[in-house]
Amino acid sequence: MVVLSTSLLLLNNNAVVNNLNNINNTLNNKLNNNLNTKIVSNNVFILFYISLLLIVTAFPAVMVAINCNPDNKFLYGIFALFFSDLYLLQWAVKKFILKKENYCKI
């Protein structure tokens, strides 16, 4: 979900498209520093949003994956990083709905 929302944000964000066009114009026409400052501030906002999204959604899933799968922490951690919502969903179903015994004592 993180990858999907990040890609949608980047594809639909007009500021990113305008920034790319402005960078091309800047390289060709050597525009003033105000334009460069605007480009940098827009991109910093986008990177901040993506980082916040990753921390809020993926970090808890990775922590659960690493703690619940001591035999193969790396593989489950990578899976949880890319598919955090699916991992947390299957964890919640196994833990709280199916109530498997000795499953992931946190």
The first five atom37 places (N, CA, C, CB, O) and aatype in JSON, in Angstrom:
{
  "aatype": [12, 19, 19, 10, 15, 16, 15, 10, 10, 10, 10, 2, 2, 2, 0, 19, 19, 2, 2, 10, 2, 2, 9, 2, 2, 16, 10, 2, 2, 11, 10, 2, 2, 2, 10, 2, 16, 11, 9, 19, 15, 2, 2, 19, 13, 9, 10, 13, 18, 9, 15, 10, 10, 10, 9, 19, 16, 0, 13, 14, 0, 19, 12, 19, 0, 9, 2, 4, 2, 14, 3, 2, 11, 13, 10, 18, 7, 9, 13, 0, 10, 13, 13, 15, 3, 10, 18, 10, 10, 5, 17, 0, 19, 11, 11, 13, 9, 10, 11, 11, 6, 2, 18, 4, 11, 9],
  "atom_mask": [
    [1, 1, 1, 1, 1],
    [1, 1, 1, 1, 1],
    [1, 1, 1, 1, 1],
    [1, 1, 1, 1, 1],
    [1, 1, 1, 1, 1],
    [1, 1, 1, 1, 1],
    [1, 1, 1, 1, 1],
    [1, 1, 1, 1, 1],
    [1, 1, 1, 1, 1],
    [1, 1, 1, 1, 1],
    [1, 1, 1, 1, 1],
    [1, 1, 1, 1, 1],
    [1, 1, 1, 1, 1],
    [1, 1, 1, 1, 1],
    [1, 1, 1, 1, 1],
    [1, 1, 1, 1, 1],
    [1, 1, 1, 1, 1],
    [1, 1, 1, 1, 1],
    [1, 1, 1, 1, 1],
    [1, 1, 1, 1, 1],
    [1, 1, 1, 1, 1],
    [1, 1, 1, 1, 1],
    [1, 1, 1, 1, 1],
    [1, 1, 1, 1, 1],
    [1, 1, 1, 1, 1],
    [1, 1, 1, 1, 1],
    [1, 1, 1, 1, 1],
    [1, 1, 1, 1, 1],
    [1, 1, 1, 1, 1],
    [1, 1, 1, 1, 1],
    [1, 1, 1, 1, 1],
    [1, 1, 1, 1, 1],
    [1, 1, 1, 1, 1],
    [1, 1, 1, 1, 1],
    [1, 1, 1, 1, 1],
    [1, 1, 1, 1, 1],
    [1, 1, 1, 1, 1],
    [1, 1, 1, 1, 1],
    [1, 1, 1, 1, 1],
    [1, 1, 1, 1, 1],
    [1, 1, 1, 1, 1],
    [1, 1, 1, 1, 1],
    [1, 1, 1, 1, 1],
    [1, 1, 1, 1, 1],
    [1, 1, 1, 1, 1],
    [1, 1, 1, 1, 1],
    [1, 1, 1, 1, 1],
    [1, 1, 1, 1, 1],
    [1, 1, 1, 1, 1],
    [1, 1, 1, 1, 1],
    [1, 1, 1, 1, 1],
    [1, 1, 1, 1, 1],
    [1, 1, 1, 1, 1],
    [1, 1, 1, 1, 1],
    [1, 1, 1, 1, 1],
    [1, 1, 1, 1, 1],
    [1, 1, 1, 1, 1],
    [1, 1, 1, 1, 1],
    [1, 1, 1, 1, 1],
    [1, 1, 1, 1, 1],
    [1, 1, 1, 1, 1],
    [1, 1, 1, 1, 1],
    [1, 1, 1, 1, 1],
    [1, 1, 1, 1, 1],
    [1, 1, 1, 1, 1],
    [1, 1, 1, 1, 1],
    [1, 1, 1, 1, 1],
    [1, 1, 1, 1, 1],
    [1, 1, 1, 1, 1],
    [1, 1, 1, 1, 1],
    [1, 1, 1, 1, 1],
    [1, 1, 1, 1, 1],
    [1, 1, 1, 1, 1],
    [1, 1, 1, 1, 1],
    [1, 1, 1, 1, 1],
    [1, 1, 1, 1, 1],
    [1, 1, 1, 0, 1],
    [1, 1, 1, 1, 1],
    [1, 1, 1, 1, 1],
    [1, 1, 1, 1, 1],
    [1, 1, 1, 1, 1],
    [1, 1, 1, 1, 1],
    [1, 1, 1, 1, 1],
    [1, 1, 1, 1, 1],
    [1, 1, 1, 1, 1],
    [1, 1, 1, 1, 1],
    [1, 1, 1, 1, 1],
    [1, 1, 1, 1, 1],
    [1, 1, 1, 1, 1],
    [1, 1, 1, 1, 1],
    [1, 1, 1, 1, 1],
    [1, 1, 1, 1, 1],
    [1, 1, 1, 1, 1],
    [1, 1, 1, 1, 1],
    [1, 1, 1, 1, 1],
    [1, 1, 1, 1, 1],
    [1, 1, 1, 1, 1],
    [1, 1, 1, 1, 1],
    [1, 1, 1, 1, 1],
    [1, 1, 1, 1, 1],
    [1, 1, 1, 1, 1],
    [1, 1, 1, 1, 1],
    [1, 1, 1, 1, 1],
    [1, 1, 1, 1, 1],
    [1, 1, 1, 1, 1],
    [1, 1, 1, 1, 1]
  ],
  "atom_positions": [
    [[0.81, -1.19, 0.0], [0.0, 0.0, 0.0], [0.86, 1.26, 0.0], [-0.93, -0.01, 1.19], [0.5, 2.27, -0.6]],
    [[1.98, 1.17, 0.67], [2.89, 2.32, 0.72], [3.42, 2.62, -0.67], [4.05, 2.07, 1.69], [3.47, 3.77, -1.09]],
    [[3.83, 1.58, -1.38], [4.36, 1.76, -2.72], [3.29, 2.31, -3.64], [4.91, 0.44, -3.27], [3.55, 3.2, -4.46]],
    [[2.07, 1.79, -3.52], [0.98, 2.26, -4.36], [0.64, 3.72, -4.09], [-0.25, 1.4, -4.13], [0.5, 4.5, -5.04]],
    [[0.51, 4.1, -2.83], [0.15, 5.49, -2.54], [1.28, 6.44, -2.89], [-0.21, 5.64, -1.07], [1.03, 7.57, -3.31]],
    [[2.52, 6.0, -2.74], [3.65, 6.84, -3.12], [3.68, 7.05, -4.62], [4.97, 6.21, -2.65], [3.89, 8.17, -5.09]],
    [[3.46, 5.99, -5.38], [3.47, 6.14, -6.83], [2.3, 6.99, -7.31], [3.41, 4.78, -7.5], [2.46, 7.8, -8.23]],
    [[1.14, 6.83, -6.68], [0.01, 7.69, -7.06], [0.28, 9.15, -6.73], [-1.27, 7.23, -6.34], [-0.07, 10.04, -7.5]],
    [[0.9, 9.38, -5.59], [1.25, 10.75, -5.22], [2.19, 11.37, -6.23], [1.88, 10.79, -3.84], [2.01, 12.51, -6.65]],
    [[3.2, 10.62, -6.62], [4.18, 11.16, -7.56], [3.63, 11.31, -8.96], [5.39, 10.28, -7.59], [3.99, 12.25, -9.67]],
    [[2.76, 10.41, -9.37], [2.19, 10.5, -10.72], [1.16, 11.61, -10.84], [1.57, 9.18, -11.1], [1.07, 12.26, -11.89]],
    [[0.4, 11.84, -9.79], [-0.69, 12.82, -9.86], [-0.3, 14.21, -9.37], [-1.85, 12.34, -9.07], [-1.1, 15.14, -9.44]],
    [[0.89, 14.35, -8.89], [1.29, 15.63, -8.33], [1.77, 16.55, -9.44], [2.38, 15.45, -7.27], [2.81, 16.31, -10.05]],
    [[1.01, 17.58, -9.7], [1.37, 18.53, -10.75], [2.66, 19.27, -10.43], [0.25, 19.54, -10.95], [3.4, 19.67, -11.34]],
    [[2.94, 19.44, -9.17], [4.17, 20.13, -8.79], [5.4, 19.36, -9.26], [4.22, 20.34, -7.27], [6.39, 19.96, -9.67]],
    [[5.34, 18.03, -9.19], [6.48, 17.23, -9.64], [6.67, 17.39, -11.14], [6.27, 15.75, -9.27], [7.79, 17.57, -11.62]],
    [[5.58, 17.32, -11.88], [5.66, 17.47, -13.33], [6.18, 18.87, -13.68], [4.28, 17.22, -14.0], [7.04, 19.02, -14.55]],
    [[5.65, 19.88, -13.02], [6.12, 21.24, -13.26], [7.58, 21.41, -12.88], [5.27, 22.24, -12.5], [8.33, 22.12, -13.56]],
    [[7.98, 20.76, -11.8], [9.38, 20.84, -11.4], [10.3, 20.24, -12.44], [9.59, 20.14, -10.06], [11.37, 20.79, -12.73]],
    [[9.9, 19.13, -13.0], [10.73, 18.52, -14.05], [10.81, 19.43, -15.26], [10.16, 17.15, -14.45], [11.88, 19.57, -15.86]],
    [[9.7, 20.03, -15.63], [9.72, 20.97, -16.75], [10.57, 22.19, -16.42], [8.3, 21.41, -17.11], [11.31, 22.68, -17.28]],
    [[10.47, 22.67, -15.21], [11.26, 23.84, -14.81], [12.74, 23.53, -14.74], [10.78, 24.35, -13.47], [13.57, 24.39, -15.05]],
    [[13.09, 22.32, -14.35], [14.5, 21.94, -14.34], [15.05, 21.96, -15.75], [14.69, 20.55, -13.7], [16.16, 22.43, -15.99]],
    [[14.27, 21.44, -16.69], [14.7, 21.49, -18.09], [14.85, 22.93, -18.55], [13.71, 20.75, -18.99], [15.82, 23.26, -19.24]],
    [[13.9, 23.78, -18.19], [13.99, 25.19, -18.57], [15.17, 25.87, -17.89], [12.71, 25.92, -18.21], [15.85, 26.7, -18.5]],
    [[15.43, 25.51, -16.65], [16.53, 26.1, -15.92], [17.86, 25.72, -16.57], [16.52, 25.67, -14.45], [18.76, 26.55, -16.71]],
    [[17.95, 24.48, -16.96], [19.19, 24.05, -17.61], [19.38, 24.73, -18.96], [19.19, 22.53, -17.79], [20.5, 25.06, -19.35]],
    [[18.27, 24.95, -19.65], [18.36, 25.57, -20.97], [18.48, 27.08, -20.89], [17.16, 25.2, -21.81], [19.26, 27.68, -21.63]],
    [[17.72, 27.71, -20.01], [17.64, 29.17, -19.98], [18.36, 29.8, -18.79], [16.22, 29.59, -19.96], [18.51, 31.02, -18.75]],
    [[18.8, 29.0, -17.82], [19.45, 29.49, -16.61], [18.59, 30.54, -15.91], [20.84, 30.06, -16.94], [18.98, 31.71, -15.8]],
    [[17.42, 30.11, -15.43], [16.48, 31.0, -14.76], [17.01, 31.41, -13.4], [15.13, 30.33, -14.6], [18.06, 30.92, -12.98]],
    [[16.31, 32.29, -12.72], [16.78, 32.86, -11.45], [16.69, 31.88, -10.29], [15.98, 34.1, -11.12], [16.12, 30.8, -10.43]],
    [[17.25, 32.26, -9.15], [17.32, 31.38, -7.98], [15.98, 31.18, -7.31], [18.29, 31.93, -6.99], [15.8, 30.18, -6.61]],
    [[15.01, 32.09, -7.48], [13.69, 31.92, -6.86], [12.99, 30.67, -7.38], [12.82, 33.16, -7.12], [12.33, 29.95, -6.62]],
    [[13.14, 30.42, -8.64], [12.53, 29.22, -9.23], [13.18, 27.97, -8.66], [12.66, 29.24, -10.77], [12.5, 27.0, -8.34]],
    [[14.5, 28.0, -8.53], [15.2, 26.85, -7.96], [14.79, 26.61, -6.51], [16.71, 27.05, -8.04], [14.66, 25.46, -6.1]],
    [[14.58, 27.66, -5.74], [14.15, 27.53, -4.36], [12.76, 26.92, -4.29], [14.16, 28.9, -3.67], [12.49, 26.08, -3.43]],
    [[11.86, 27.32, -5.19], [10.52, 26.75, -5.23], [10.56, 25.27, -5.58], [9.65, 27.51, -6.25], [9.83, 24.47, -5.0]],
    [[11.4, 24.9, -6.52], [11.53, 23.51, -6.92], [12.0, 22.67, -5.74], [12.5, 23.37, -8.1], [11.46, 21.59, -5.48]],
    [[13.01, 23.16, -5.04], [13.55, 22.41, -3.91], [12.52, 22.3, -2.79], [14.82, 23.09, -3.39], [12.39, 21.23, -2.2]],
    [[11.8, 23.37, -2.49], [10.81, 23.31, -1.41], [9.66, 22.36, -1.75], [10.27, 24.7, -1.12], [9.18, 21.65, -0.87]],
    [[9.22, 22.33, -2.99], [8.17, 21.38, -3.39], [8.65, 19.94, -3.25], [7.73, 21.65, -4.83], [7.91, 19.08, -2.77]],
    [[9.86, 19.68, -3.67], [10.37, 18.32, -3.6], [10.64, 17.9, -2.16], [11.64, 18.2, -4.42], [10.48, 16.72, -1.83]],
    [[11.04, 18.81, -1.31], [11.24, 18.49, 0.1], [9.91, 18.12, 0.74], [11.89, 19.68, 0.84], [9.86, 17.18, 1.54]],
    [[8.85, 18.83, 0.41], [7.52, 18.5, 0.94], [7.11, 17.1, 0.52], [6.48, 19.51, 0.46], [6.6, 16.33, 1.33]],
    [[7.32, 16.75, -0.74], [6.96, 15.43, -1.25], [7.77, 14.35, -0.55], [7.17, 15.37, -2.77], [7.21, 13.32, -0.16]],
    [[9.06, 14.55, -0.39], [9.9, 13.57, 0.3], [9.51, 13.43, 1.77], [11.37, 13.96, 0.19], [9.55, 12.33, 2.31]],
    [[9.13, 14.53, 2.4], [8.68, 14.47, 3.79], [7.4, 13.65, 3.9], [8.45, 15.89, 4.35], [7.26, 12.83, 4.81]],
    [[6.47, 13.85, 2.99], [5.22, 13.1, 3.0], [5.47, 11.61, 2.79], [4.27, 13.63, 1.92], [4.89, 10.78, 3.49]],
    [[6.32, 11.27, 1.84], [6.62, 9.86, 1.58], [7.3, 9.23, 2.79], [7.52, 9.73, 0.34], [6.98, 8.09, 3.15]],
    [[8.22, 9.94, 3.42], [8.9, 9.41, 4.6], [7.92, 9.2, 5.75], [10.03, 10.36, 5.04], [7.97, 8.18, 6.43]],
    [[7.05, 10.16, 5.96], [6.04, 10.03, 7.02], [5.12, 8.85, 6.75], [5.23, 11.32, 7.14], [4.77, 8.11, 7.66]],
    [[4.72, 8.69, 5.51], [3.86, 7.57, 5.13], [4.55, 6.24, 5.38], [3.47, 7.69, 3.66], [3.93, 5.31, 5.89]],
    [[5.82, 6.15, 5.04], [6.56, 4.92, 5.29], [6.68, 4.62, 6.77], [7.95, 5.01, 4.67], [6.52, 3.48, 7.2]],
    [[6.97, 5.64, 7.56], [7.14, 5.43, 9.0], [5.83, 4.99, 9.64], [7.66, 6.7, 9.67], [5.81, 4.07, 10.45]],
    [[4.75, 5.64, 9.3], [3.47, 5.37, 9.94], [2.9, 4.02, 9.53], [2.47, 6.47, 9.61], [2.3, 3.33, 10.36]],
    [[3.07, 3.63, 8.28], [2.44, 2.39, 7.83], [3.36, 1.19, 7.82], [1.89, 2.58, 6.46], [2.97, 0.1, 8.24]],
    [[4.57, 1.36, 7.37], [5.45, 0.21, 7.18], [6.23, -0.16, 8.43], [6.4, 0.48, 6.07], [6.48, -1.35, 8.66]],
    [[6.63, 0.79, 9.21], [7.48, 0.5, 10.37], [6.81, -0.46, 11.37], [7.85, 1.8, 11.08], [7.46, -1.41, 11.79]],
    [[5.55, -0.25, 11.76], [4.93, -1.21, 12.67], [4.83, -2.62, 12.07], [3.55, -0.73, 13.06], [5.01, -3.61, 12.78]],
    [[4.55, -2.71, 10.78], [4.46, -4.02, 10.14], [5.81, -4.73, 10.13], [3.93, -3.87, 8.71], [5.87, -5.94, 10.35]],
    [[6.87, -3.99, 9.88], [8.2, -4.59, 9.88], [8.57, -5.06, 11.28], [9.24, -3.58, 9.35], [9.16, -6.13, 11.44]],
    [[8.24, -4.28, 12.3], [8.55, -4.68, 13.67], [7.8, -5.96, 14.07], [8.21, -3.54, 14.65], [8.36, -6.84, 14.72]],
    [[6.53, -6.05, 13.69], [5.75, -7.26, 13.98], [6.33, -8.43, 13.22], [4.25, -7.06, 13.6], [6.47, -9.52, 13.77]],
    [[6.68, -8.23, 11.97], [7.23, -9.32, 11.15], [8.54, -9.84, 11.72], [7.44, -8.85, 9.72], [8.75, -11.06, 11.77]],
    [[9.4, -8.96, 12.14], [10.7, -9.37, 12.68], [10.52, -10.11, 14.01], [11.62, -8.15, 12.88], [11.2, -11.1, 14.26]],
    [[9.61, -9.64, 14.84], [9.4, -10.28, 16.15], [8.63, -11.59, 16.05], [8.66, -9.34, 17.06], [8.85, -12.48, 16.87]],
    [[7.76, -11.72, 15.08], [6.93, -12.93, 14.99], [7.57, -14.05, 14.18], [5.6, -12.58, 14.38], [7.11, -15.19, 14.23]],
    [[8.62, -13.74, 13.44], [9.26, -14.75, 12.59], [10.76, -14.78, 12.86], [8.98, -14.47, 11.1], [11.55, -14.29, 12.06]],
    [[11.16, -15.36, 13.99], [12.58, -15.33, 14.35], [13.45, -16.18, 13.43], [12.75, -15.78, 15.76], [14.66, -15.96, 13.36]],
    [[12.87, -17.15, 12.74], [13.67, -18.02, 11.87], [14.1, -17.32, 10.59], [12.89, -19.26, 11.53], [15.2, -17.55, 10.1]],
    [[13.24, -16.46, 10.05], [13.54, -15.8, 8.78], [13.15, -14.33, 8.87], [12.8, -16.5, 7.61], [12.23, -13.88, 8.18]],
    [[13.83, -13.59, 9.69], [13.49, -12.19, 9.95], [13.61, -11.33, 8.7], [14.37, -11.64, 11.04], [12.76, -10.49, 8.44]],
    [[14.67, -11.54, 7.93], [14.92, -10.68, 6.78], [13.83, -10.8, 5.72], [16.27, -11.03, 6.16], [13.33, -9.79, 5.24]],
    [[13.48, -12.02, 5.37], [12.46, -12.24, 4.32], [11.11, -11.65, 4.73], [12.32, -13.73, 4.02], [10.47, -10.96, 3.94]],
    [[10.68, -11.94, 5.95], [9.39, -11.42, 6.4], [9.44, -9.91, 6.62], [8.97, -12.12, 7.7], [8.43, -9.23, 6.42]],
    [[10.59, -9.39, 7.01], [10.73, -7.94, 7.15], [10.6, -7.22, 5.82], [0.0, 0.0, 0.0], [9.95, -6.18, 5.74]],
    [[11.22, -7.77, 4.78], [11.1, -7.18, 3.43], [9.66, -7.28, 2.93], [12.06, -7.88, 2.45], [9.14, -6.33, 2.35]],
    [[9.04, -8.44, 3.15], [7.64, -8.6, 2.74], [6.75, -7.58, 3.45], [7.14, -10.05, 3.04], [5.88, -6.97, 2.83]],
    [[6.97, -7.4, 4.75], [6.16, -6.45, 5.51], [6.43, -5.02, 5.08], [6.44, -6.6, 7.01], [5.53, -4.18, 5.14]],
    [[7.65, -4.73, 4.66], [7.97, -3.37, 4.2], [7.19, -3.03, 2.93], [9.48, -3.24, 3.94], [6.63, -1.93, 2.83]],
    [[7.15, -3.94, 1.99], [6.47, -3.66, 0.72], [4.97, -3.87, 0.77], [7.05, -4.53, -0.36], [4.22, -3.19, 0.06]],
    [[4.5, -4.8, 1.59], [3.08, -5.1, 1.67], [2.62, -5.01, 3.13], [2.77, -6.51, 1.08], [2.12, -5.99, 3.69]],
    [[2.79, -3.86, 3.72], [2.55, -3.7, 5.15], [1.09, -3.96, 5.53], [2.94, -2.3, 5.59], [0.83, -4.59, 6.55]],
    [[0.17, -3.49, 4.73], [-1.25, -3.68, 5.05], [-1.64, -5.15, 5.0], [-2.11, -2.88, 4.09], [-2.36, -5.64, 5.87]],
    [[-1.17, -5.85, 3.99], [-1.48, -7.28, 3.87], [-0.85, -8.07, 5.01], [-1.0, -7.82, 2.53], [-1.46, -9.0, 5.54]],
    [[0.37, -7.71, 5.38], [1.03, -8.44, 6.46], [0.29, -8.23, 7.78], [2.49, -8.01, 6.59], [0.04, -9.19, 8.51]],
    [[-0.06, -6.99, 8.08], [-0.77, -6.73, 9.33], [-2.17, -7.35, 9.34], [-0.88, -5.22, 9.57], [-2.66, -7.77, 10.39]],
    [[-2.8, -7.42, 8.19], [-4.11, -8.07, 8.1], [-4.0, -9.56, 8.41], [-4.71, -7.87, 6.7], [-4.78, -10.08, 9.21]],
    [[-3.05, -10.25, 7.79], [-2.92, -11.68, 8.06], [-2.49, -11.93, 9.49], [-1.93, -12.31, 7.1], [-2.9, -12.92, 10.09]],
    [[-1.67, -11.05, 10.04], [-1.25, -11.19, 11.44], [-2.46, -11.05, 12.38], [-0.16, -10.15, 11.8], [-2.63, -11.83, 13.3]],
    [[-3.28, -10.04, 12.12], [-4.46, -9.81, 12.97], [-5.46, -10.96, 12.87], [-5.14, -8.49, 12.59], [-6.06, -11.36, 13.87]],
    [[-5.63, -11.5, 11.67], [-6.56, -12.63, 11.5], [-6.05, -13.84, 12.27], [-6.73, -12.98, 10.0], [-6.82, -14.48, 12.99]],
    [[-4.76, -14.16, 12.13], [-4.21, -15.32, 12.84], [-4.23, -15.11, 14.35], [-2.8, -15.6, 12.37], [-4.52, -16.04, 15.1]],
    [[-3.92, -13.92, 14.78], [-3.76, -13.64, 16.21], [-5.11, -13.51, 16.92], [-2.95, -12.37, 16.42], [-5.31, -14.1, 17.99]],
    [[-6.03, -12.74, 16.34], [-7.24, -12.37, 17.06], [-8.5, -13.09, 16.6], [-7.45, -10.92, 16.94], [-9.41, -13.3, 17.41]],
    [[-8.59, -13.47, 15.35], [-9.79, -14.14, 14.87], [-9.65, -15.66, 14.99], [-10.08, -13.74, 13.42], [-10.52, -16.33, 15.55]],
    [[-8.55, -16.2, 14.45], [-8.33, -17.64, 14.55], [-7.79, -18.05, 15.92], [-7.37, -18.1, 13.46], [-7.91, -19.21, 16.32]],
    [[-7.2, -17.11, 16.62], [-6.64, -17.32, 17.96], [-5.74, -18.55, 18.03], [-7.77, -17.46, 18.98], [-5.94, -19.44, 18.85]],
    [[-4.74, -18.57, 17.15], [-3.78, -19.67, 17.15], [-2.97, -19.64, 18.43], [-2.86, -19.6, 15.92], [-2.54, -18.57, 18.88]],
    [[-2.76, -20.8, 19.01], [-1.99, -20.88, 20.25], [-0.51, -20.62, 19.97], [-2.18, -22.26, 20.93], [0.03, -21.06, 18.95]],
    [[0.12, -19.91, 20.86], [1.54, -19.61, 20.79], [1.94, -18.89, 19.49], [2.34, -20.88, 20.93], [3.09, -19.01, 19.05]],
    [[1.03, -18.17, 18.89], [1.37, -17.42, 17.68], [1.79, -16.01, 18.06], [0.18, -17.39, 16.7], [0.98, -15.22, 18.55]],
    [[3.0, -15.71, 17.86], [3.54, -14.36, 17.97], [3.18, -13.69, 19.29], [3.06, -13.52, 16.83], [2.29, -12.83, 19.35]],
    [[3.86, -14.08, 20.33], [3.61, -13.47, 21.64], [4.33, -12.12, 21.69], [4.09, -14.41, 22.8], [5.55, -12.05, 21.79]],
    [[3.55, -11.08, 21.62], [4.11, -9.71, 21.68], [3.67, -9.08, 22.98], [3.64, -8.83, 20.45], [4.01, -7.93, 23.26]]
  ]
}
